[in-house]
Amino acid sequence: MKTNYYVYILQCGDNSFYTGITNNLERRLKQHQAGINPDCYTFTRRPLHLVYYEIYIDPKLAIEHEKKIKRWSRKKKIALINKEW
């Protein structure tokens, strides 16, 4: 069975964006919402809303895309979220 990798964007309660990667999107969203790690960017920025995700089979491509999105401007992230690419 192949593992899927998800690159995702959360909109935080302060209207900022958080971009991450996981192999279990549902579990990871629950972890963010529960505030498991006080050092995590999202810990003090809840509530969180999933606004975008992509599915990858190749973990290297997923990591590459996550890193690329993290460098993007807010305007470019919004265009991706709104499918105005």
C-alpha positions in Angstrom: 0.0 0.0 0.0 1.4 3.4 -1.0 1.5 6.2 1.5 0.0 9.6 0.5 1.7 12.8 1.6 -0.2 15.9 2.1 1.0 19.5 1.7 -1.5 21.7 3.4 -2.3 25.3 4.3 -4.1 26.3 7.5 -5.7 29.7 8.0 -5.0 30.7 11.6 -7.2 32.7 13.9 -5.0 35.7 13.4 -5.6 35.4 9.7 -2.0 34.2 9.0 -1.2 31.0 7.1 0.7 27.9 8.2 2.0 25.5 5.6 2.9 22.0 6.5 3.3 18.4 5.4 2.1 15.1 6.8 1.3 11.5 5.8 -2.0 11.6 7.8 -3.9 14.8 7.3 -6.8 14.1 9.6 -4.5 13.2 12.5 -2.3 16.2 11.9 -5.2 18.6 11.9 -6.5 17.2 15.2 -3.0 17.7 16.6 -2.9 21.3 15.5 -6.4 22.0 16.9 -5.6 20.3 20.2 -2.4 22.4 20.6 -0.2 19.5 21.5 3.1 21.4 20.9 3.4 24.8 22.6 6.4 25.6 20.4 4.3 25.1 17.2 3.5 28.3 15.2 -0.2 27.4 15.4 -0.4 26.9 19.1 -1.4 30.5 20.0 -3.2 31.1 16.7 -6.2 28.8 17.0 -8.8 28.3 15.8 -7.4 26.9 12.6 -9.1 26.1 9.3 -7.8 23.9 6.5 -8.0 26.0 3.4 -5.9 24.0 0.9 -4.2 20.7 0.5 -2.5 18.6 -2.3 -1.8 14.9 -2.3 1.5 13.4 -3.3 2.9 9.9 -3.6 6.5 10.9 -3.7 7.6 12.4 -0.4 10.5 14.3 -2.0 8.1 16.2 -4.3 5.8 16.9 -1.3 8.7 18.3 0.8 9.9 20.3 -2.2 6.5 21.9 -2.8 6.0 22.6 0.9 9.3 24.5 1.1 8.4 26.4 -2.1 5.0 27.5 -0.7 6.5 28.6 2.6 8.7 31.1 0.6 5.7 32.5 -1.2 4.1 35.9 -0.5 0.7 36.0 1.2 -0.8 37.2 -2.1 0.5 34.1 -4.0 -0.7 31.7 -1.3 -4.2 33.3 -1.5 -4.2 32.8 -5.3 -3.3 29.2 -4.8 -6.0 28.7 -2.2 -8.6 30.4 -4.4 -7.5 28.4 -7.5 -6.7 31.7 -9.3 -3.4 30.3 -10.4 
